[in-house]
Amino acid sequence: MPELPEVETVRRGLAPVMEGARLVEAVAHRPDLRWPLPERFAERLAGRRVAGLGRRAKYLVADLEAENGHPAEVLVMHLGMSGSFRIEAPATEPRLPGAFALPRSKAAAHDHVELGFEGGTRIVYNDPRRFGAMLLVPRAGLEEHPLFRSLGPEPLGNAFDAAALAAACAGRRSPIKAVLLDQSVVAGLGNIYVCEALHRAGIAPERPAASLVDLTGHPDGEIAPIIHPTLLIERLVAAIREVLEEAIRAGGSTLRDHAQVDGTLGYFQHSFRAYGRAGEACLTPGCGGEIERLVQSGRSTFHCRTCQK
C-alpha cells in the first residue's frame, strides 16, 4: 500500500491541475470502490471549484468551495493497494521523465472515476483491486469523521517532536515498531519507512517503547511522573523526518503497484538501507553486520542486530 511519501508525491502531481480549477463533470463507472460512493456523487461534484488539495496521513483531501447550493465539502480520496490517478490533458503527451518510467494502466475496466475540468483536462482514477475510496465529507466535520478523528500528528509537522513521541511511548511495553505504526501516535507512517527510520536511528524494532523514555518523580510528589525524551527518541524523530523527506524528494518508493501521476515510478527503493535487504551487508559505517528479516504482527521487519540495539 502506498505510504505517506507516495501519497504526498501524488498530491504534488495533482495539485497544479486541480487547485483553483472547476469541475465540469464527474463520471462514476461503478457505484462503489472499497465502500459505496457517496449519494449523488457525480451531481455533487459537477460545477464545484477545487480550492485546494491537501493530504492528511495517507488520504488526499480536496477542498470544494460552497456553491451551486452545495455546502463546503471535502473530497477524501484513498489509493488503497493499487489505486492511481492519470492526468489526461488535451494535445499533451504523457510526461515520463527519468529511468524508472512506466505507463499507468489504461484498461477501461479499471477506470472507475473520471473528473473533467474546464479546458478539457481529465483526471482518471484507476484501481484494479478496488481497495481505494472516495468520500464527500462536510468541511466543518472533517476532523471528527471516523477516518480522521483518531489520527495522530503528521510526522513532518510541528506537533510531532521528541516530547510528543516520548509521551506516546511512556509506559508502553509494545515494541517500538508497533507503536510507530499506530496511526493515533503518528499519522501516515507505514512498514517501509518505520523499518528505515529505526535502522538509521540504531534502534531495534523489538525494543519495548517504554525503554526509550526516562521517567523521574514529579517534584511536587504527584503520582504522574515527568517524561524526558532520551537521545534515542530525539535521534528517532530526526530519522523519521529525514527518511520521509528523502523519499518525497525521490518520488516515493515503488513496490508492486505504486507509480506517480505521470506514470513515473518512485525510486527511493534504490536507497533502502534495511527494507528488503535480508542477507545483505548492513550499510551503517563500521557496522559489519547483516540485514535480517523477522516477522512482527504478520509483517516483515528488516533490521541489523549488530547496530540496532
C-alpha positions in Angstrom: 0.0 0.0 0.0 1.4 3.5 -0.8 2.8 5.2 2.2 3.0 8.9 3.1 5.7 9.8 0.7 3.9 8.1 -2.2 0.6 9.9 -1.4 2.4 13.2 -1.0 4.1 12.7 -4.4 0.7 12.1 -5.9 -0.7 15.2 -4.2 2.1 17.3 -5.7 1.5 15.9 -9.1 -2.3 16.5 -9.0 -2.2 20.0 -7.3 -1.2 22.0 -10.4 -4.2 20.5 -12.3 -6.8 20.6 -9.6 -6.2 23.6 -7.4 -8.3 26.6 -8.5 -9.9 24.6 -11.3 -13.6 24.0 -11.8 -15.0 20.5 -12.3 -17.4 20.4 -15.2 -18.4 16.8 -14.8 -17.7 13.7 -12.7 -18.3 10.2 -14.1 -18.5 7.1 -11.9 -18.4 3.9 -13.9 -19.4 1.8 -10.9 -21.3 2.5 -7.7 -18.6 1.6 -5.3 -14.9 1.2 -4.6 -13.9 -0.2 -1.2 -17.1 1.4 0.1 -20.1 2.7 -1.8 -19.6 6.1 -3.5 -21.5 8.9 -1.8 -25.1 9.5 -2.8 -25.5 11.7 -5.9 -21.7 11.6 -6.2 -21.4 13.0 -9.7 -24.1 15.6 -9.2 -22.4 16.9 -6.0 -19.1 17.3 -7.7 -20.1 18.8 -11.0 -19.6 22.6 -11.2 -17.6 22.8 -8.0 -14.2 24.7 -7.8 -11.3 23.0 -6.0 -10.0 25.5 -3.5 -7.0 23.4 -2.5 -5.6 19.9 -2.5 -4.0 18.6 0.8 -3.0 15.4 2.5 -3.8 14.0 5.9 -1.9 10.9 6.7 -2.4 8.7 3.7 -5.5 10.5 2.5 -5.8 13.1 -0.2 -8.3 15.9 0.7 -9.6 18.2 -2.0 -11.4 21.3 -0.6 -14.6 22.0 -2.6 -16.0 25.6 -2.4 -19.5 26.1 -1.2 -21.5 26.9 -4.4 -24.4 25.8 -6.6 -26.5 25.1 -3.5 -23.8 22.7 -2.0 -22.0 23.4 1.3 -18.3 23.4 1.6 -17.2 19.8 1.4 -14.0 17.8 1.1 -13.5 15.1 -1.4 -11.5 12.5 0.5 -9.5 10.0 -1.7 -7.5 7.0 -0.7 -5.4 4.9 -3.1 -5.9 1.6 -1.4 -3.4 -1.0 -2.6 -3.5 -0.5 -6.3 -5.2 2.9 -7.0 -3.7 5.5 -9.1 -4.5 8.8 -10.9 -3.8 9.5 -14.5 -3.8 13.0 -15.9 -5.1 13.3 -19.5 -4.6 16.8 -21.0 -5.7 17.8 -24.5 -2.9 17.6 -27.1 -0.3 16.7 -24.4 1.8 13.6 -24.4 2.3 11.8 -21.1 5.4 13.0 -19.3 7.6 10.1 -18.3 11.0 11.5 -17.1 13.7 9.5 -15.5 15.0 6.0 -15.9 12.1 4.4 -14.0 9.2 5.4 -16.3 6.2 3.0 -16.5 2.9 4.0 -18.1 -0.1 3.8 -15.9 -2.8 1.2 -16.5 -5.3 2.5 -19.0 -7.5 -0.6 -19.0 -11.1 0.8 -19.3 -12.3 -1.9 -17.0 -10.3 -0.4 -14.1 -11.1 3.3 -14.8 -13.7 3.7 -12.1 -14.0 7.5 -11.7 -13.3 10.4 -14.1 -13.1 14.0 -13.2 -13.4 16.5 -16.0 -12.2 20.1 -15.6 -12.6 23.3 -17.6 -10.2 23.3 -20.5 -10.6 19.6 -21.2 -8.2 18.1 -18.7 -9.4 14.9 -17.1 -8.2 13.0 -14.0 -8.9 9.3 -14.2 -8.9 7.1 -11.1 -7.8 3.6 -12.0 -7.9 0.8 -9.4 -7.7 -2.9 -10.4 -8.3 -4.2 -6.9 -10.8 -1.5 -5.8 -9.4 -1.1 -2.3 -9.3 2.6 -2.7 -12.1 5.0 -1.6 -13.7 8.3 -2.4 -15.9 10.1 0.2 -17.6 13.5 0.4 -17.4 14.9 3.9 -18.6 18.3 5.2 -15.6 20.6 5.7 -16.6 21.6 9.2 -16.8 18.0 10.3 -13.7 16.6 8.7 -11.6 16.2 11.8 -14.4 14.4 13.6 -15.0 11.9 10.8 -14.3 8.3 11.8 -11.3 8.2 9.4 -9.7 11.2 10.9 -10.7 11.8 14.5 -8.1 9.3 15.9 -5.2 10.3 13.7 -2.1 11.5 15.5 0.2 14.3 14.4 1.8 14.5 11.0 5.4 13.2 11.2 6.7 16.2 9.2 4.6 18.7 11.2 5.5 20.9 14.2 3.3 18.8 16.6 5.5 15.8 16.1 8.6 16.1 18.1 10.7 14.2 20.7 8.4 15.2 23.6 5.3 14.0 21.7 6.8 10.7 20.8 8.2 10.2 24.4 4.7 10.8 25.8 3.3 8.2 23.4 6.0 5.6 24.4 5.9 6.1 28.2 4.5 3.0 29.9 4.1 1.0 26.7 5.6 -2.4 26.6 4.8 -2.8 22.9 7.7 -3.0 20.5 8.7 0.4 19.3 7.9 -0.6 15.7 4.3 -1.4 16.7 4.0 2.0 18.4 5.2 3.9 15.3 2.7 2.0 13.1 -0.1 3.1 15.4 -1.8 5.9 13.4 -3.0 7.5 16.7 0.6 8.1 17.7 1.8 9.4 14.4 -0.2 9.6 11.2 0.9 8.2 7.9 3.9 6.0 8.8 3.9 2.6 7.2 6.0 -0.5 7.4 8.7 0.5 4.9 9.6 3.9 6.4 9.4 2.6 10.0 12.0 0.0 9.2 14.2 2.5 7.5 13.9 5.1 10.3 14.6 2.5 13.1 17.7 1.3 11.2 19.0 4.9 10.8 18.4 5.6 14.4 20.1 2.4 15.5 17.1 1.2 17.5 16.0 -2.5 17.5 12.4 -2.9 16.2 11.5 -5.3 19.1 12.7 -3.0 21.8 9.9 -2.0 24.2 8.8 1.5 23.5 8.9 2.5 27.2 12.7 1.7 27.3 13.3 4.7 25.1 11.9 7.1 27.7 13.3 8.5 31.0 10.8 8.9 33.9 11.5 10.9 37.0 9.3 11.5 40.0 7.3 14.7 40.0 9.0 17.4 42.1 5.6 18.1 43.9 5.2 14.5 44.8 2.4 13.9 42.4 1.8 10.4 41.1 2.3 11.4 37.5 6.0 11.2 36.6 7.9 13.6 34.4 8.6 12.2 30.9 12.0 13.0 29.5 12.8 12.2 25.9 16.1 10.4 25.6 18.8 10.9 23.0 17.4 7.8 21.2 13.9 9.3 21.0 15.4 12.5 19.6 17.5 10.5 17.1 14.4 8.5 16.1 12.3 11.6 15.4 15.1 13.1 13.3 15.5 9.8 11.4 11.7 9.6 10.7 11.8 13.2 9.3 14.9 12.5 7.3 13.8 9.3 5.6 10.3 10.8 4.7 11.8 13.9 3.3 14.3 12.0 1.2 11.6 9.6 0.0 9.4 12.5 -1.1 12.3 14.1 -3.0 12.8 10.8 -4.7 9.2 10.5 -5.7 8.4 7.7 -3.2 9.1 4.0 -3.3 7.7 1.7 -5.9 6.8 -1.8 -4.6 4.4 -3.6 -7.0 1.7 -1.1 -7.9 2.8 2.4 -7.0 3.6 5.0 -9.6 3.4 8.8 -9.8 0.6 10.5 -11.5 2.7 11.0 -14.7 3.5 7.2 -14.8 6.9 7.6 -13.4 8.0 5.1 -10.7 9.4 6.5 -7.5 13.0 5.4 -6.9 13.6 5.7 -3.2 13.6 1.9 -3.0 17.1 2.2 -4.5 18.2 4.0 -1.3 16.8 1.5 1.1 19.3 0.7 3.9 17.2 -2.1 5.5 13.9 -2.8 3.9 14.0 -5.8 1.5 17.8 -6.3 2.0 17.8 -9.5 4.1 21.1 -11.3 3.8 22.9 -8.2 2.6 25.6 -6.3 4.4 24.5 -3.5 6.7 25.3 -0.1 5.2 25.9 1.6 8.6 29.6 2.7 8.5 31.8 0.4 10.6 29.0 -2.0 11.5 30.0 -5.2 9.7 26.6 -6.8 10.4 24.0 -8.2 8.1 20.4 -7.2 7.5 17.9 -9.8 8.8 14.2 -10.4 8.4 11.8 -11.1 11.2 8.0 -11.1 11.3 6.2 -8.8 13.7 2.4 -8.9 13.8 2.3 -10.7 10.5 4.5 -8.1 8.7 8.1 -8.3 7.6 10.7 -6.3 9.6 14.2 -5.7 8.2 16.9 -4.8 10.7 20.5 -5.3 11.8 21.1 -7.0 15.1 24.7 -5.6 15.2 24.0 -1.9 15.1 20.3 -1.7 16.2 20.0 -2.0 20.0 
